Amino acid sequence: MSVGDRSPSAEERRLVEALRARDEDAFVQLVRLHGPTMLRIARLYASSTAVAEEVVQETWLAVLPGIDGFEGRSSFKTWLFRILTNRAKTRAATEGRSVLFTALSDDELADAEPSVEGGRFHGAAERWADHWTSSPERWSERPEASLLSHETIAIIQQATASLPPAQRIVVTLRDIVGWDADEVCEVLGITATNQRVLLHRGRTKVRRVLERHLASSLPQA
C-alpha cells in the first residue's frame, strides 16, 4: 500500500480538525511533533541553517491557510512534508542550487558501482574463486559501546553528509529520520526502484567508511 493510500490516523484527524478550527494548542503540538524533522530535511536542500529555518516557517505559513483544502487522501505528515520539500526545492533554485532529483537519480542509477570492492574476493583462477579473501567482520560481534560511541556516530554523519545529494537525502530519510520506503517515494516523488538503488548506493558508501573506521580501531597484534 502506498503512502497516498494511507488515511490519517485518529490522532491526526483530531489535530487536523483542531487546526481547521484555528486551535493554537493544536498548532503548537504539530510544530513540536514535526518541527525538528522538518528542519533536518530542509537543511538537506538549503545553503545554511538560517535558510532552512526560513523554509520551515514558510511551510507552516502555507499550511495554516491550506489546511481547509487537506482532503485526507494521504496522511497529514505526507501532505506537510510535500509542502516542505517543494518549498525547499524552490528556495534552492532561487539560490542557484537546484536539486534536480530526477536527473541526479538517472545519473546515479547509470553509475554501476559494486557494493563491495572486487579485490576483497578471490580471483577466477584461484581455488576459492569469488569467495571472500577474508570474511568481513560481523558488526553484531563488536561491543555496543564501540558502535554507539560519539566518534563512530560522527563518522556516520560525516559519511552521510558527503554523499551525492540524491543519495544523501534518501539515506537521511530512511536511516536517520526513520521513514519507510513508501513515505520517501511519496514525499520526494521518486519511483520505488530509484529509492531502493539510491538507498543501496548510499548505504554501501557509508558502510565502507564505517568499516574502515572500525577496522582501524581494532587492537594491533
C-alpha positions in Angstrom: 0.0 0.0 0.0 1.5 3.4 -1.0 1.6 6.4 1.3 -1.0 8.0 -0.9 -3.5 5.3 0.2 -2.8 5.8 3.9 -5.6 7.6 5.6 -4.8 9.9 8.6 -4.8 8.2 12.0 -7.4 9.1 14.6 -4.9 11.4 16.3 -4.0 13.1 13.1 -7.7 13.7 12.3 -8.2 15.2 15.7 -5.3 17.6 15.2 -6.3 18.5 11.7 -9.8 19.3 12.8 -8.5 21.4 15.7 -6.1 23.2 13.3 -9.1 23.9 11.0 -10.8 25.5 14.0 -7.7 27.6 14.4 -6.8 25.9 17.7 -3.5 27.4 18.8 -2.7 24.4 21.0 -3.1 22.0 18.1 -0.7 24.1 16.0 1.9 24.2 18.8 1.6 20.4 19.2 2.1 19.8 15.5 5.2 22.1 15.4 6.7 20.2 18.3 5.9 16.9 16.7 7.2 17.6 13.2 9.4 20.7 13.5 12.8 19.1 14.2 12.4 16.7 11.3 11.2 19.5 9.0 14.4 21.5 9.8 16.6 18.4 9.3 15.1 17.8 5.8 15.1 21.5 4.8 18.8 21.6 5.7 19.4 18.9 3.1 18.4 21.4 0.4 19.3 24.8 2.0 22.6 26.6 1.9 22.5 27.3 5.7 20.6 26.6 8.8 19.1 30.1 8.7 17.7 29.4 5.2 16.4 26.1 6.3 14.6 27.7 9.3 13.0 30.2 6.8 11.8 27.3 4.7 10.2 25.7 7.7 8.5 28.9 8.6 7.2 29.4 5.0 5.9 25.8 5.1 3.8 26.5 8.3 2.6 29.7 6.8 1.4 27.7 3.8 -0.2 25.0 6.0 -2.4 27.3 8.0 -4.4 28.7 5.1 -4.1 25.4 3.2 -5.4 23.1 5.9 -9.0 23.6 4.8 -8.0 22.0 1.4 -6.5 18.9 3.0 -8.7 16.1 1.9 -7.2 13.3 3.9 -6.3 11.1 0.9 -2.8 10.8 2.4 -1.5 11.2 5.9 -1.2 14.8 7.2 2.5 14.1 7.7 2.9 13.2 4.0 1.0 16.3 2.9 3.0 18.5 5.3 6.4 17.2 4.1 5.4 17.5 0.4 4.8 21.2 1.0 8.2 21.4 2.8 10.2 19.7 0.1 8.5 21.8 -2.6 9.4 25.0 -0.7 12.9 23.8 -0.1 13.4 23.0 -3.8 12.1 26.4 -4.8 14.4 28.2 -2.4 17.4 26.1 -3.6 16.5 27.1 -7.2 16.5 30.8 -6.4 20.0 30.4 -4.9 21.2 28.5 -8.0 21.5 25.3 -6.0 18.7 23.3 -7.7 18.5 19.7 -6.6 17.1 18.1 -9.7 16.2 14.9 -8.1 15.2 13.0 -11.2 18.3 14.0 -13.1 20.5 13.1 -10.2 18.8 9.8 -9.8 19.3 9.0 -13.5 23.0 9.8 -13.3 23.5 7.7 -10.2 21.5 4.8 -11.5 23.7 4.8 -14.6 26.8 4.6 -12.4 27.3 0.9 -12.0 29.1 0.8 -8.6 29.7 -2.6 -6.9 28.6 -2.9 -3.3 32.0 -4.4 -2.3 35.3 -3.9 -3.9 36.3 -6.8 -6.2 39.7 -7.1 -4.5 38.0 -8.5 -1.4 37.2 -11.7 -3.3 39.5 -14.5 -4.7 40.1 -14.3 -8.4 38.5 -16.6 -11.0 41.8 -18.6 -11.4 42.1 -19.2 -7.6 40.9 -22.2 -5.7 38.2 -20.4 -3.8 37.1 -18.2 -6.8 34.6 -15.5 -5.9 34.9 -16.3 -2.1 36.0 -13.7 0.4 39.7 -13.4 0.8 38.9 -12.8 4.5 35.4 -12.7 5.9 34.0 -9.3 6.7 33.8 -8.5 10.4 30.3 -9.0 11.9 29.2 -5.7 13.4 27.0 -7.6 15.8 30.1 -9.0 17.4 31.5 -5.6 18.2 30.9 -4.1 21.6 27.8 -1.9 21.5 29.7 0.9 23.2 32.1 0.9 20.2 29.3 1.2 17.6 27.4 3.8 19.6 30.4 6.0 20.5 30.3 9.7 19.8 33.3 9.2 17.4 31.5 6.5 15.4 28.3 8.4 15.2 30.3 11.4 13.9 31.9 9.2 11.3 28.5 8.1 10.1 27.2 11.6 10.0 30.2 12.8 8.0 30.0 9.9 5.6 26.3 10.6 5.0 26.9 14.3 4.5 29.5 13.6 1.8 27.1 11.5 -0.3 25.8 12.8 -3.6 22.6 14.9 -3.0 20.0 12.3 -4.0 21.7 9.5 -2.0 22.2 11.8 1.0 18.5 12.7 1.1 17.3 9.1 0.8 19.7 7.8 3.3 18.9 10.5 5.8 15.2 10.0 5.5 15.4 6.2 5.7 18.2 5.7 8.3 18.3 8.8 10.3 14.8 10.2 10.2 13.3 6.6 10.2 10.8 6.9 7.3 9.8 3.8 5.4 10.3 3.3 1.6 6.8 4.3 0.7 6.9 7.6 2.6 10.2 8.5 1.0 8.9 7.8 -2.5 5.7 9.7 -1.9 7.3 12.8 -0.5 10.2 13.0 -2.9 8.2 11.9 -5.9 10.6 9.1 -7.0 10.0 5.5 -8.0 10.4 2.6 -5.7 13.3 1.4 -7.9 15.1 4.7 -7.7 14.6 4.9 -3.9 15.9 1.3 -3.5 19.0 1.9 -5.7 19.8 5.3 -4.2 19.5 3.8 -0.7 21.7 0.9 -1.5 24.4 3.0 -3.1 24.4 5.5 -0.2 24.4 2.8 2.5 27.2 1.0 0.7 29.4 4.1 0.8 28.6 4.8 4.4 29.2 1.2 5.4 32.6 1.3 3.7 33.7 4.3 5.6 32.4 2.9 8.9 34.0 -0.5 8.2 37.4 1.2 7.7 36.9 3.2 10.9 36.0 0.1 12.9 39.0 -1.8 11.5 41.4 0.9 12.4 40.1 0.9 16.0 40.9 -2.8 16.4 43.9 -3.6 18.8 47.0 -4.3 16.8 48.5 -7.7 17.2 
